[in-house]
Amino acid sequence: MSIVSMIREDVACVFKRDPAARSTLEILTTYPGVHAIVMHRMSHGLWTRGWRYLPRLMSFLTRFATNIDIHPGATIGHRFFIDHGAGVVIGETAEVGDDVTLYHGVTLGGTSWNKGKRHPTLRDNVVVGSGAKLLGPITIGCNARIGANSVVVNHVPSASTVVGIPGRVVREKRSAPLDPRGIDLDHHLIPDPVAEALSTLLNRVTKLEQALNPTSKTTEAEAPRWLHASMGENLPQDPHQNRGQ
């Protein structure tokens, strides 16, 4: 596919992923993420033909204008979208698949000074939340979601959700994408492993109390009030609260 055709796809995909986009003219003139990928398509074409200084100069000027730093050696697939754009860094040996979405502040960085493969590989349909750092020659599987501000240094399986520092998988293999086009942008809908652990603890405490006192009718609603509060739940009503009324 020609560079012009890929740029057309990059512009068209914005309408599917940003409800604020109203016209092609608006996208071409006001979206720094689009400006960055357009310049990268051209500089990467020169890079693959053996040019070095000119593509680096184009990358430098693009960073100056958009605050997005994409090395001309990075390989980026079809329909790539950087939302908001500020502070994105993509290293030389990074490989990005088709239909990938990055939010502001994302880094695809290296962890080695060796000249070989040292940056991440993102497969198709990956969504990376704002501020996330993906470091080293790791692979992010298809349809994976990286939560905001996560630091990922290990491989991520396909259709997984990763959060935290260091990044850890908290959900695997969603049954189906939420978007009919197969692009799941709901990277903010991530599970809370702390809340889930406290919920498990709450259930365990209730079962232990019942085992120690079989005649007791203790329920989850009668569990320690501080534990409910830590879960962000509505506190159970005190049975003695309305005494005398």
Secondary structure as GFF3:
##gff-version 3
##sequence-region A 1 245
A	DSSP	alpha_helix	3	17	.	.	.	ID=ss1
A	DSSP	alpha_helix	24	30	.	.	.	ID=ss2
A	DSSP	alpha_helix	32	48	.	.	.	ID=ss3
A	DSSP	alpha_helix	53	66	.	.	.	ID=ss4
A	DSSP	beta_strand	68	70	.	.	.	ID=ss5
A	DSSP	beta_strand	75	76	.	.	.	ID=ss6
A	DSSP	beta_strand	81	82	.	.	.	ID=ss7
A	DSSP	beta_strand	88	90	.	.	.	ID=ss8
A	DSSP	beta_strand	95	96	.	.	.	ID=ss9
A	DSSP	beta_strand	101	102	.	.	.	ID=ss10
A	DSSP	beta_strand	107	109	.	.	.	ID=ss11
A	DSSP	beta_strand	121	122	.	.	.	ID=ss12
A	DSSP	beta_strand	127	128	.	.	.	ID=ss13
A	DSSP	beta_strand	133	135	.	.	.	ID=ss14
A	DSSP	beta_strand	139	140	.	.	.	ID=ss15
A	DSSP	beta_strand	145	146	.	.	.	ID=ss16
A	DSSP	beta_strand	151	152	.	.	.	ID=ss17
A	DSSP	beta_strand	160	163	.	.	.	ID=ss18
A	DSSP	beta_strand	168	172	.	.	.	ID=ss19
A	DSSP	alpha_helix	193	212	.	.	.	ID=ss20
A	DSSP	three_ten_helix	220	222	.	.	.	ID=ss21
A	DSSP	alpha_helix	225	230	.	.	.	ID=ss22
###
